């Protein structure tokens, strides 16, 4: 399984510094890459930025050495523990605060299957035919309240404690409890999206589905469509990898890189056309030894890059719900009530504000 389209965002948003991190680094991903990570740092100043980058890079490098078929929650938590030790050592060697931490979301592609893991409130989505088939469950206070039936999802979106997370990778040797799941039947054209909570600040699941359905995947318009919900609207950093799968050996260039290359090509063509127009009109007009009689009109951008209308949304096809293999950690139990959850996680609760 290859990737036909790779879109990414790594934006500072409404914060003063960038505490999110994506791996591969922004602009470096190709259609042959199999490992993608999006993390959201916590801790303020530069601490959150260091935590998200160090954990993401350590995990990205380590996962390249392990066959994807061997991945499970135990393997991921052991790798995260090793990365956590490096984070602790880094902080202590430089006398940094140990209150730094990071969320973690992971996608590993393996043939027609995909491995997903997460810790905290950074999410992973599986989308087929414009419909969300699966999304990870946030390790947050408000999500615990929703699951226990104490508040609705609408109430959770405006809850004053919506930024409190119950799990993260911290720089203090605290336990790590990442969850994991296998997606067993990826189909051609499926999307996977990894994102930080800032991307979803003004975007609901229905907004996400509508955006995927109505935007042409072959154009850079996909990035602009996401920016409509985030640019100058999101108080947090916002980052994502949006990946579309394809059969065969198709290669992909990240959308932002395509946008830059396309813009440069258009600029080059326009400059060349402008020079040609100048030479055959202004230059020839002032040089009596050259007679042309031709008057070339200016080149319009529409003539170079004709607009392409996006295809109509597919409202007829209905994708069957794929099979998901949930991986449970040995001895792991969920709290019976939100009060138990609060007591259990009292020391590990982190306010990402």
N, C-alpha and C positions, 0 to 999 in steps of 0.2 A: 504493500500500500504506500503510495506516494502522496504528496500534497500538491494540489493544483493551484491553491491560492494561500498566501500567508499575509495576514494583516496584523499590524501591531500598533499600539499606542504606549507611550511612556512619557506622560505629561505631568508637569509640576502642579497644575491646577491652581487652587486657591491657597496653597501653602507657600512658605518662603524657601523651603528646600525640598529636594526630591528624596523621599524615603522608600519609594517603590523600587523594585529591581526585576528585570526580565532576563531570562537566559534561554537561548543564546542572546547575547547583547543586542541592543536595538540595531536593526539593519543587517545583522550577520547571519540570520537564519536562511536556509535553502530548502528546496523541496525534498532533499534527501535526509534532512535532520529528523530524528526520532524522539528526542528528549526536549521538553519545553517546561519552563518553570516561571511562575509569577509569584512574587513575595511582596509583603507590605510591612515595612519596618515600623517599630514602635520605640519611643524613648526620647524623642525631641532632639534638637540641635543636630549633630552629625551621627548620634548613636543609632537611630533607626536606620539610617542609610547604610551604615557599616554592617549592621546585623543582617539586613535583607541581602546585601551583596555577598557577604562572606558565606552565608548559609547556601545561597543559590549557586554560587560558583563551586563550592565544595561538593554539593550534591550533583551538579551537572557533570563534573569531572569523574566522580566516583561511579555514577550510573553508567558511564561509558565503558566501564570495566566489567560490568555484570550482565550476563545474558538476560534479556527482557523476560523470557519465559520463567525465570527463577524469582521474579519479584512478587512479594507479598507484604503485608503490613509489618511483619517482624523484621524483614530485611530493611525496609524503609526506616523504621524506627531506630534500628541499629546504626544505619548510615547517618541519620539525623543526630544521634547521640555523639558520634565521632565528630561531626561538623560542629555540634554544640561545644565540645571540648576545645576545639580550635578557636571558637568565638570567645570562650572564657579566657583562654590563654592570651589572645590578642588584647582583650580589654584590660587584663591585669598587667601585662607588659607595658601598656601605655597609660596606666592609671586612669582608665575610663570608667564611667559609672556602669555598674552591673545591671541597671534597670533596663538596658536595651533588650529588645526582643524582635521577633519577626513572625508573621504568618507564613504559610507555605502551601503552594498548590502545584501539582505535578501532572503531566501527561507524558506517557511513553507509548509510542506506536510500535506494534509488533505484528506484522502481517495484517490479517483481517481483525485483529483484536487491539484493544487499547487498555493500558493500565493507568488508573487515576488514583492519586493520593492527595490528602489535604490535612492541614492543621490550622485552626483559626477560622476567620471569616472570609478569606480569599476563596473564590469559587471556581468550579469547573462545570461547564455545561456540555451536554451532548444534544445536538439539534439535527433533526432530519425532516426534509421537506417543509422547512419553516416552522416546525413544531418542536418544543423542548421535550425530549425523551427522558432526560435525567439531569438533575443538578445536585451538587453536593449539599450537605446539610451543615450550616454554619455552626461552629463552636462558639456561640455567643449567648449572652444572658437572655436577650429578647427571643431568640429562636427556641431556647429551653422553655420560656413562658408560652410560646405558641404551641409547641409540641404537647405541653401539659394542659392546653385548653384554657389558660388563664387570660390570654389576650388573643386578638385576631391578627392576621398578617398586616392588615391595614393599620391597626393600632401599633404594631411593631415598627412600621416605617416611620412613625412620628414619635416613638417612645424616647423619653429623655435619656435613657441608658442604652440606647441602641449601639453605642460604640464600645460597650464593654464586652471583651472576648474572654472566654474561659480556658482556651488552650493556645499556646504559642511555643516557639523555641526561644528560650531565655538564656542569658549569659550567666547562669547560676547553678547549673547541674540539676535543675528541677526536672521531674519526669516529662517525657515526651509521649504523646498519645495521638499520633497521626492515624487517620483511617485510610482504608484502601478498598478499591473495587475494580474488577475486570469487566470491560465491555466486550462481549464475545462475538458480535457480528456487525462490524463496520461495513457500511455500504458506500458505493461511489456517490460523492456529493455531500456526504455527511459533514457537519461542522462540529468542531470542538472549540470552546472558548474558555480560556483561563483569564481571570480578572481579579483586581483588587476591589474592595467595597466602594471606593470612590467612583468607579465607572458606573455603579448601579445606584448612585445617590439620587438621580432623577429619572431612572429607567426601570420600569416594571418588566415582569416576564412577558406580558403581552406586547409591550413596546419593543422588546428584543425580537420576538417572533415576527412582528410586523416589519421591522427593519430588515431582517434577513429575507423575508418573502419579497419585499418590494425593491430591493437594491440589486443591481446587476453585479454578480460576483466577479466579472472580468474587468471591472473598472475601479479606479481609485475612489469612486463615489462612496464606496463602503466606509472608508475612513471619515469622509465628510459627514456621512449619516450618523456615525457615532458621536462626532464632535458636536452635532446639533443638540445633543442631550447633555454634553459635558463642558464645552468651551465657555469660559466665563460664567459658568453656572455651578460648578462643583467646588465645594470648599476644600476638599481633600486632593491629594495626588490621585491620578487615575491612570491605570495601565492595563493592558490586555495583550494576549495573543489570540487571534481568531484564525483558525486553520480549517481549510476545506480539503477533504480527502479525494483521491482519484485513483483509478486503477492504472497500471502500466508504469511507464518511466517518465511521466511528465515532470518537468522541473518548474519551480516557481521562484519568482523574485518578489520579496516583500513589497507591499503596496507603496509604502513611503519611498522606497528606492525607485520603484517604477515611476512614481510621480515626479521625482527629481530628474530621472533620465529623460522622461517624456517632455518635461518642461524645457530641458536643455536642448533637446532635438528641435522642438518648436521654435525656440529662440534662435538657434543656428539657422534654420530654414528662413525665418523672417529676416534675419540680418543679411543672409545671402541674397534674398529677394530684394531687400532694400538697396543693397549695393548694386545689384543688376539694374534696378529701376533708375538709380542715380546716374550710373554710367551711360545708359542709353537715352537719357533725357537731358538732365542738367549738363553733363559733360559734353555730350554731342552738340547741344544747343550753343554752347560757348566755344566750340571748336569748329570753325568753318570748313576745315579740311575733312571733317567727318560728317556725312549726310546720311540720315537714317529714315526720317519721316515716320518712325514708329513712336507711338505714345503708349507705354505700358501702364496699366492701372495699378494702384497699390495692391499688395497682397493682403487679403483678409485672413484673419486667424481661422474663421469658419471654413475657409477653403483648404486649410492645412489639416485641421483636426475637426472633421464633421461630427456634430453631436449624434450620439447613439441613444435612441429611446430605450429605457429599461424594459425588459420583458414583463408581461402581465404575470401576477402572482398565480401560482398553481393552487387552485382551490378544489381540484377534483381528487388528486391522489391522496391516499391516507396510508401513512407508514405504520407498519405493525410495530408494537412496542418491542424493542430488542431485549435480549436476555442479558442480565447483569449478575455477575457472581460477586456477592458481598463477602469480603474477607474479614472475619472477626478475629480480634486479638485474643490469645489464651487468657482466660480468667477475667476478661473485661466485662463489667456490669454497668448498666445505666442506672442513674438515680431514680427512685420511685416518685419523687416529687421535686418541685423546684426548690423547696427548702433544703432537701438533702443535697441538691446540686450546688446551692449557694454555700453550704457548710463545707462540702468537699473541696470546692475550688476557691475558698475564701482567700488563701494565700497566693493563688495563681492567677486571680482575676487581674486583668490589665486594662487600664483605660487608655485606648489608642489616641484619645485627644491629647 
